[in-house]
Amino acid sequence: MRLSGRMCAAVAGVAVAALSVPASADPPADPLVGSPGLGDPYYPLDGNGGYDVGHYDVSIDYDPPSRQLTGTTRIEATATQALRMFNLDFAGPDVRMVSVNHLPAAFVRDGAHELTVTPLLPLLPGLPFTVTVDYSGPAVNTEGAGWTFAPSGGAFVAGEPHSATTWYPLNDTPLDKATFALHTTVPAEWEVVSNGVRTDDIVRGGKRTVGWATTKPVLGYLTTVAIDKFSYLEQRRPDGTPLISAFASDAEGKRETEQRLPEILDFTETLYGPYPFEAAGGIYLDADIRFSLETQTRPIYAPWTDLQTVVHEITHQWWGDAVSVRHWSDICLNECFASYTAEYLWPERMEGKNVDDDYRETVQKYRDKSRFWDIPLENPGAGQEFTSVYYRGPLFLHALRKQIGDEVFFAAARDFLAAHAYGNASMPEFRAFVQSRASTDLTGFFDAWLNRTEPPPEAYLFPGTLRG
């Protein structure tokens, strides 16, 4: 995610409201009931225990004038324990019916996003099962945490860390990635864009049905559907990877920036290894949204998007999408690398800028401003995930690069991504991995930059050539 200039200014000022302690996810007393949460340190009720999802197949019918949403989601999963009852995360329209293995199942809505399902027959550990959920009702504007309505009358879904629950039921946790397919029916004059490869685009009887699918696992907040009267830019990489980008009517001015997508992908590959997905592109909106988001293969871009934003969100295809956080406390893996690549590596490698000077100027400007340092990069705290990782994350990675040298830094970054491809990783794992490649002890360096709430000591603030 990249914030608007206005939001970045607010974040840089570190004006953070006091936050309550999140509720804990207590395990159910019944061993045959899946837990209602997986104990994320910030969002303990996110996700559900007792099963692992392999695939989501989502079919929705959306009518822009009435904003009526009718959906059927089929979830293919495997039980990891015996289950007489389990939960899905869903905060969308009214549920009409649930079935498990094609048999009717009882269900109840509970709390902000719990859909508790009781199968007719218990599920056995290690065996696959299928859940089908039918639902219908109006889509609700969530102001950047799910459905958002466009000036044209269209709509799209975006939000981090939560958004998917507003339009389909799922196991909404970074720990359960799955493949994803979407089939959307709209009036024929509307277009639909989503993740992955376009599989269908059929107009019949005044209706258009569009299919999209991704064969690589994806997290809930990285899925999207965007419905508008889009125009398209279709490009192709030399290896044949299709690049499909969509533009809302007032976003046509961004077409020139998106034409550089092949160049941006080539550049990012030189840093982090082969592009990890089967398609790429972008969705350019004209709605008043305060962030752009790294939705997998096809980021969502706000009207204020610039080239730096595109580089940021494309970097997320490696850092955040292909390799996802293990917990939300690990958010620096996502945002520190995306920000560093866009703000330091692209200007340095592609524009010839002296980023060492930029680093020194930034440090000198903020060194004595205590509030610049008062949110740690590692484990910043619930509700504070999207703060210091943007304005201090790039400084940390530039200092690390100077501490261990370019050869070690870039090789470690590529190899770390390869070791965790299509899975999850944590900040402690990253620290240990880099330490295994470094010739000196990095304990003090990492602690000063990632865990402390004060400027690092001089030796860590200006390592290597930064001393000059």
C-alpha positions as CSV (number, residue, x, y, z in Angstrom):
1,M,0.0,0.0,0.0
2,R,1.1,3.5,-0.7
3,L,-0.6,6.5,1.0
4,S,-1.6,9.8,-0.7
5,G,0.6,12.8,-0.1
6,R,-1.9,14.1,2.4
7,M,-1.9,10.8,4.3
8,C,1.9,10.6,4.1
9,A,2.2,14.0,5.7
10,A,-0.1,12.9,8.5
11,V,1.9,9.7,9.0
12,A,5.2,11.5,8.9
13,G,3.9,13.8,11.7
14,V,3.3,10.6,13.7
15,A,0.0,11.8,14.9
16,V,-1.2,8.5,16.3
17,A,-4.4,8.2,18.3
18,A,-4.5,6.1,21.5
19,L,-5.6,2.6,20.7
20,S,-7.4,-0.1,22.8
21,V,-5.9,-3.5,23.3
22,P,-7.3,-6.0,20.8
23,A,-9.5,-8.8,21.9
24,S,-7.8,-12.2,22.3
25,A,-8.8,-15.3,20.5
26,D,-9.4,-18.0,23.1
27,P,-9.5,-21.5,21.8
28,P,-12.9,-23.2,21.9
29,A,-13.5,-25.6,24.7
30,D,-14.9,-28.2,22.3
31,P,-12.0,-30.0,20.5
32,L,-14.3,-30.6,17.5
33,V,-14.9,-26.9,16.9
34,G,-12.4,-24.9,14.9
35,S,-11.1,-21.8,16.6
36,P,-12.7,-18.4,15.7
37,G,-9.3,-16.8,15.3
38,L,-5.7,-17.6,14.8
39,G,-4.2,-15.3,17.4
40,D,-2.6,-12.7,15.2
41,P,-1.0,-10.3,17.8
42,Y,-3.0,-7.3,16.3
43,Y,-6.1,-9.0,14.9
44,P,-6.5,-12.2,17.0
45,L,-10.0,-13.0,15.6
46,D,-8.8,-12.9,12.0
47,G,-8.8,-16.3,10.4
48,N,-10.2,-19.5,11.6
49,G,-8.7,-22.8,12.8
50,G,-9.5,-26.4,11.8
51,Y,-9.0,-26.3,8.1
52,D,-6.7,-25.1,5.3
53,V,-8.2,-23.5,2.1
54,G,-6.9,-24.6,-1.3
55,H,-9.1,-22.6,-3.6
56,Y,-11.9,-20.0,-3.8
57,D,-14.3,-19.9,-6.7
58,V,-16.4,-16.7,-6.4
59,S,-19.4,-15.9,-8.6
60,I,-21.1,-12.5,-8.1
61,D,-23.9,-10.7,-9.9
62,Y,-23.6,-6.9,-9.4
63,D,-26.1,-4.2,-10.5
64,P,-24.4,-0.8,-10.4
65,P,-27.6,1.3,-10.3
66,S,-29.1,-0.5,-7.3
67,R,-25.7,-1.7,-5.8
68,Q,-27.4,-5.1,-5.4
69,L,-24.9,-7.9,-4.9
70,T,-25.8,-11.6,-5.3
71,G,-23.0,-14.1,-4.7
72,T,-22.1,-17.8,-4.5
73,T,-18.7,-18.7,-3.1
74,R,-17.4,-22.2,-3.3
75,I,-14.5,-23.0,-0.9
76,E,-12.3,-26.0,-1.4
77,A,-10.5,-26.9,1.8
78,T,-8.9,-29.7,3.9
79,A,-9.8,-30.3,7.5
80,T,-6.8,-30.2,9.8
81,Q,-8.8,-31.6,12.7
82,A,-12.1,-33.3,13.3
83,L,-14.8,-30.7,12.9
84,R,-18.4,-30.6,13.9
85,M,-18.4,-26.8,13.6
86,F,-16.1,-24.2,12.0
87,N,-16.0,-20.5,11.1
88,L,-15.6,-18.4,8.0
89,D,-14.9,-14.7,8.0
90,F,-17.7,-12.8,6.3
91,A,-19.1,-9.3,6.8
92,G,-21.1,-9.1,3.5
93,P,-24.8,-9.3,2.6
94,D,-27.3,-11.6,4.1
95,V,-26.5,-15.3,3.8
96,R,-29.3,-17.3,2.2
97,M,-27.9,-20.9,2.3
98,V,-24.7,-22.8,3.3
99,S,-23.9,-26.3,2.2
100,V,-21.0,-28.6,3.1
101,N,-20.1,-31.4,0.7
102,H,-23.4,-30.6,-1.1
103,L,-25.5,-31.2,2.0
104,P,-27.4,-28.4,3.8
105,A,-25.5,-27.0,6.8
106,A,-26.7,-24.9,9.7
107,F,-25.2,-21.4,10.0
108,V,-25.2,-18.3,12.2
109,R,-23.7,-14.8,11.9
110,D,-21.8,-13.8,15.0
111,G,-19.7,-10.7,15.8
112,A,-18.2,-8.4,13.2
113,H,-17.3,-11.0,10.7
114,E,-17.9,-14.6,11.9
115,L,-20.0,-17.0,9.9
116,T,-20.3,-20.2,12.0
117,V,-21.1,-23.3,10.1
118,T,-22.4,-26.7,11.4
119,P,-22.2,-29.4,8.8
120,L,-24.8,-32.1,8.6
121,L,-22.0,-34.7,9.0
122,P,-18.8,-34.0,10.9
123,L,-15.6,-33.5,8.9
124,L,-12.7,-35.8,9.4
125,P,-9.1,-34.7,9.7
126,G,-6.9,-34.9,6.6
127,L,-9.9,-35.1,4.2
128,P,-11.0,-32.5,1.6
129,F,-14.4,-30.8,1.8
130,T,-16.3,-28.1,0.0
131,V,-18.3,-25.3,1.4
132,T,-20.8,-23.3,-0.7
133,V,-22.2,-20.0,0.6
134,D,-25.1,-18.2,-1.2
135,Y,-25.7,-14.5,-0.2
136,S,-27.5,-11.5,-1.4
137,G,-28.1,-7.8,-0.5
138,P,-26.8,-4.3,-1.1
139,A,-23.1,-3.7,-1.3
140,V,-22.2,-1.2,1.5
141,N,-19.6,1.6,1.1
142,T,-16.8,0.9,3.6
143,E,-14.6,4.0,2.8
144,G,-11.4,2.1,2.0
145,A,-12.0,-1.1,3.9
146,G,-13.9,-3.0,1.2
147,W,-16.5,-1.7,-1.3
148,T,-16.0,1.8,-2.5
149,F,-18.3,3.5,-5.1
150,A,-16.9,5.3,-8.1
151,P,-18.2,8.6,-9.6
152,S,-19.4,6.7,-12.7
153,G,-21.7,4.6,-10.7
154,G,-19.3,1.7,-10.7
155,A,-17.6,0.1,-7.7
156,F,-14.5,-1.6,-6.6
157,V,-13.1,-3.4,-3.5
158,A,-9.9,-2.3,-1.8
159,G,-8.5,-2.2,1.7
160,E,-5.7,-3.4,4.0
161,P,-5.6,-5.4,6.2
162,H,-9.3,-6.1,5.6
163,S,-11.5,-5.9,2.6
164,A,-12.3,-9.4,1.2
165,T,-14.9,-10.2,3.9
166,T,-17.2,-7.5,2.4
167,W,-17.8,-9.5,-0.8
168,Y,-17.0,-13.1,-0.2
169,P,-16.6,-15.5,2.8
170,L,-13.1,-16.8,3.4
171,N,-10.4,-17.7,5.9
172,D,-9.1,-14.1,6.3
173,T,-5.6,-14.5,7.6
174,P,-2.1,-14.1,6.1
175,L,-1.5,-17.7,7.1
176,D,-3.9,-19.3,4.6
177,K,-3.2,-18.4,1.0
178,A,-5.2,-20.1,-1.7
179,T,-5.8,-19.9,-5.5
180,F,-8.7,-17.7,-6.6
181,A,-11.2,-17.5,-9.5
182,L,-13.9,-14.9,-10.0
183,H,-16.9,-14.9,-12.3
184,T,-18.8,-11.5,-12.3
185,T,-22.0,-10.7,-14.1
186,V,-22.9,-7.1,-14.8
187,P,-25.1,-5.1,-17.3
188,A,-23.4,-5.4,-20.7
189,E,-22.2,-1.8,-20.8
190,W,-20.0,-2.3,-17.8
191,E,-16.5,-3.9,-17.6
192,V,-15.0,-6.1,-14.8
193,V,-11.3,-6.3,-13.8
194,S,-9.8,-8.6,-11.2
195,N,-6.7,-10.6,-10.4
196,G,-4.7,-12.9,-12.7
197,V,-5.6,-13.9,-16.3
198,R,-8.9,-13.1,-17.9
199,T,-10.6,-16.4,-18.7
200,D,-14.0,-15.2,-20.1
201,D,-15.7,-12.1,-21.4
202,I,-19.2,-13.1,-22.7
203,V,-22.1,-10.8,-23.5
204,R,-25.5,-12.4,-23.8
205,G,-29.0,-11.1,-23.3
206,G,-27.9,-7.6,-22.0
207,K,-25.5,-9.1,-19.5
208,R,-21.7,-9.4,-19.5
209,T,-20.0,-12.2,-17.6
210,V,-16.2,-11.8,-17.1
211,G,-14.0,-14.5,-15.6
212,W,-10.5,-13.9,-14.0
213,A,-8.3,-16.5,-12.3
214,T,-4.9,-16.7,-10.6
215,T,-3.1,-20.0,-10.2
216,K,-0.7,-18.7,-7.6
217,P,-1.9,-18.5,-4.0
218,V,-3.2,-15.1,-2.8
219,L,-4.4,-13.5,0.4
220,G,-7.9,-12.1,0.9
221,Y,-7.0,-8.4,1.0
222,L,-5.0,-8.9,-2.2
223,T,-8.0,-10.0,-4.2
224,T,-10.2,-7.4,-5.9
225,V,-13.1,-6.8,-8.2
226,A,-13.4,-3.5,-10.1
227,I,-16.6,-2.6,-12.1
228,D,-16.6,0.5,-14.3
229,K,-16.7,1.6,-17.9
230,F,-13.0,1.0,-18.3
231,S,-10.7,1.4,-21.3
232,Y,-7.7,-0.9,-21.6
233,L,-4.0,-0.9,-22.3
234,E,-2.8,-4.4,-23.3
235,Q,0.9,-5.0,-23.4
236,R,3.0,-8.2,-23.3
237,R,6.4,-9.0,-21.9
238,P,9.1,-10.7,-24.1
239,D,8.4,-13.9,-22.3
240,G,4.7,-13.7,-23.2
241,T,3.3,-12.6,-19.8
242,P,0.1,-10.6,-20.5
243,L,-0.1,-7.1,-19.1
244,I,-3.7,-5.9,-19.0
245,S,-4.4,-2.5,-17.4
246,A,-7.7,-0.7,-17.0
247,F,-8.5,3.0,-16.8
248,A,-11.7,4.7,-15.5
249,S,-12.9,7.6,-17.6
250,D,-11.1,10.3,-15.7
251,A,-7.9,8.2,-15.3
252,E,-6.9,8.2,-19.0
253,G,-4.1,10.6,-18.2
254,K,-2.2,7.8,-16.3
255,R,-1.9,5.7,-19.5
256,E,1.6,7.1,-20.3
257,T,2.8,6.1,-16.8
258,E,1.4,2.6,-17.2
259,Q,3.1,2.1,-20.6
260,R,6.3,1.9,-18.5
261,L,5.1,-1.2,-16.7
262,P,7.4,-3.6,-18.8
263,E,10.4,-1.4,-17.9
264,I,9.4,-1.4,-14.2
265,L,9.0,-5.2,-14.1
266,D,12.4,-5.6,-15.8
267,F,14.0,-3.3,-13.3
268,T,12.4,-5.0,-10.3
269,E,13.5,-8.4,-11.6
270,T,17.1,-7.3,-11.6
271,L,16.8,-6.7,-7.9
272,Y,14.6,-9.5,-6.6
273,G,14.5,-12.3,-9.2
274,P,11.9,-13.4,-11.8
275,Y,8.4,-11.9,-11.7
276,P,6.4,-14.4,-9.6
277,F,3.0,-14.3,-11.3
278,E,1.4,-15.3,-14.6
279,A,0.0,-11.8,-15.4
280,A,0.4,-8.2,-14.5
281,G,-1.2,-4.8,-15.0
282,G,-3.0,-2.1,-13.1
283,I,-6.5,-0.7,-12.3
284,Y,-6.6,3.1,-12.5
285,L,-9.5,4.6,-10.6
286,D,-11.1,8.1,-10.6
287,A,-12.7,7.7,-7.1
288,D,-11.5,9.7,-4.2
289,I,-9.4,7.0,-2.5
290,R,-6.5,7.9,-0.1
291,F,-4.2,4.9,-1.0
292,S,-3.0,2.7,-3.8
293,L,-2.9,-1.0,-3.1
294,E,-0.8,-4.0,-4.3
295,T,-3.8,-6.2,-5.2
296,Q,-2.1,-9.3,-6.7
297,T,-1.0,-9.1,-10.3
298,R,-3.0,-5.9,-10.9
299,P,-2.6,-3.1,-8.3
300,I,-5.3,-0.6,-7.7
301,Y,-4.2,3.0,-8.2
302,A,-5.7,6.2,-6.8
303,P,-6.1,9.3,-8.9
304,W,-2.9,10.9,-7.4
305,T,-0.7,7.9,-8.6
306,D,2.7,8.8,-10.0
307,L,5.6,6.7,-11.3
308,Q,7.0,6.2,-7.8
309,T,3.6,4.8,-6.7
310,V,3.7,2.3,-9.6
311,V,7.2,1.2,-8.7
312,H,6.1,0.8,-5.0
313,E,3.1,-1.4,-5.8
314,I,5.0,-3.5,-8.3
315,T,7.7,-4.1,-5.8
316,H,4.9,-5.4,-3.5
317,Q,4.3,-8.2,-6.0
318,W,7.5,-9.7,-4.6
319,W,7.4,-8.2,-1.1
320,G,3.9,-8.7,0.3
321,D,2.2,-10.8,-2.5
322,A,4.5,-13.6,-3.5
323,V,6.0,-13.6,0.0
324,S,3.5,-12.4,2.6
325,V,3.8,-11.5,6.2
326,R,3.3,-14.2,8.8
327,H,1.6,-11.7,11.2
328,W,0.7,-8.1,10.8
329,S,3.5,-7.2,13.2
330,D,5.9,-8.2,10.3
331,I,4.6,-5.4,8.0
332,C,8.0,-3.9,7.5
333,L,8.8,-6.8,5.2
334,N,6.1,-5.4,2.9
335,E,6.3,-1.7,3.2
336,C,10.0,-1.1,4.0
337,F,11.1,-2.9,0.8
338,A,8.4,-1.3,-1.4
339,S,9.2,2.2,-0.1
340,Y,13.0,1.6,-0.4
341,T,12.8,0.4,-3.9
342,A,10.6,3.3,-5.1
343,E,12.3,6.1,-3.2
344,Y,15.9,5.0,-3.3
345,L,16.7,2.2,-5.8
346,W,14.7,3.4,-8.8
347,P,16.0,7.0,-8.5
348,E,19.6,5.7,-8.0
349,R,19.6,3.0,-10.7
350,M,17.3,4.6,-13.3
351,E,17.7,8.3,-12.8
352,G,21.3,8.6,-11.6
353,K,20.5,10.2,-8.3
354,N,22.9,10.2,-5.3
355,V,20.6,8.6,-2.7
356,D,23.4,8.6,-0.1
357,D,23.0,12.4,0.0
358,D,19.2,12.0,0.3
359,Y,19.7,9.6,3.2
360,R,22.0,12.0,5.1
361,E,19.7,14.9,4.5
362,T,16.7,13.0,5.9
363,V,18.6,11.8,8.9
364,Q,19.9,15.3,9.7
365,K,16.4,16.7,9.3
366,Y,14.7,14.2,11.7
367,R,17.5,13.1,13.9
368,D,16.4,15.3,16.8
369,K,12.7,14.9,16.3
370,S,11.7,12.3,18.9
371,R,8.3,11.6,17.4
372,F,10.0,10.5,14.1
373,W,11.4,7.5,16.1
374,D,8.7,6.7,18.6
375,I,7.0,3.8,16.6
376,P,9.3,0.8,16.1
377,L,9.7,-0.7,12.7
378,E,9.4,-4.3,14.0
379,N,6.1,-4.8,15.8
380,P,4.8,-1.2,15.5
381,G,1.6,-2.0,17.3
382,A,-2.0,-2.6,16.4
383,G,-3.4,0.3,14.3
384,Q,0.1,1.7,13.8
385,E,1.2,-0.8,11.1
386,F,1.1,1.8,8.3
387,T,3.1,4.6,9.9
388,S,6.9,4.3,10.5
389,V,7.4,1.6,7.9
390,Y,6.9,4.3,5.2
391,Y,9.0,7.1,6.4
392,R,11.7,5.2,8.4
393,G,11.7,1.9,6.6
394,P,13.7,3.1,3.6
395,L,16.3,4.6,6.0
396,F,16.7,1.3,7.8
397,L,17.2,-0.7,4.6
398,H,19.7,1.8,3.2
399,A,21.7,1.7,6.4
400,L,21.6,-2.1,6.3
401,R,22.8,-2.1,2.7
402,K,25.7,0.1,3.7
403,Q,26.4,-2.0,6.8
404,I,26.8,-5.3,4.9
405,G,27.6,-4.1,1.4
406,D,25.7,-4.3,-1.9
407,E,26.7,-7.8,-2.8
408,V,25.5,-9.3,0.4
409,F,22.4,-7.1,0.7
410,F,20.9,-7.8,-2.7
411,A,21.9,-11.5,-2.8
412,A,20.2,-11.9,0.6
413,A,17.1,-10.2,-0.5
414,R,16.7,-12.4,-3.6
415,D,17.5,-15.6,-1.8
416,F,15.2,-14.7,1.1
417,L,12.3,-14.3,-1.4
418,A,13.2,-17.5,-3.2
419,A,13.3,-19.4,0.1
420,H,9.8,-18.2,1.1
421,A,8.1,-18.1,-2.4
422,Y,4.3,-18.2,-2.3
423,G,4.4,-18.5,1.5
424,N,4.9,-16.4,4.6
425,A,7.9,-14.8,6.4
426,S,8.5,-12.8,9.5
427,M,10.9,-10.0,10.5
428,P,12.7,-12.4,12.9
429,E,13.2,-14.8,10.0
430,F,14.5,-12.0,7.9
431,R,17.0,-10.8,10.6
432,A,18.3,-14.4,11.0
433,F,18.6,-14.9,7.3
434,V,20.6,-11.7,6.7
435,Q,22.8,-12.5,9.7
436,S,23.6,-15.8,8.2
437,R,25.1,-14.0,5.2
438,A,26.8,-11.2,7.0
439,S,30.4,-11.4,8.2
440,T,29.8,-9.2,11.3
441,D,27.4,-9.5,14.2
442,L,24.2,-7.5,13.3
443,T,22.5,-7.9,16.7
444,G,23.1,-4.3,17.8
445,F,22.3,-2.9,14.4
446,F,19.0,-4.7,14.1
447,D,18.0,-3.8,17.6
448,A,18.8,-0.2,17.2
449,W,16.9,0.2,13.9
450,L,14.0,-2.1,14.4
451,N,13.2,-2.3,18.1
452,R,14.2,1.0,19.6
453,T,12.2,4.2,19.8
454,E,15.2,6.6,19.5
455,P,17.8,7.4,16.8
456,P,20.3,4.6,16.3
457,P,23.9,5.2,17.6
458,E,26.2,7.0,15.2
459,A,27.9,3.8,14.1
460,Y,24.6,2.3,12.9
461,L,23.1,5.6,11.7
462,F,26.1,6.2,9.3
463,P,27.7,2.9,8.5
464,G,30.1,2.3,5.7
465,T,30.3,5.0,3.0
466,L,27.5,7.0,4.7
467,R,30.2,8.3,7.1
468,G,31.6,10.3,4.3
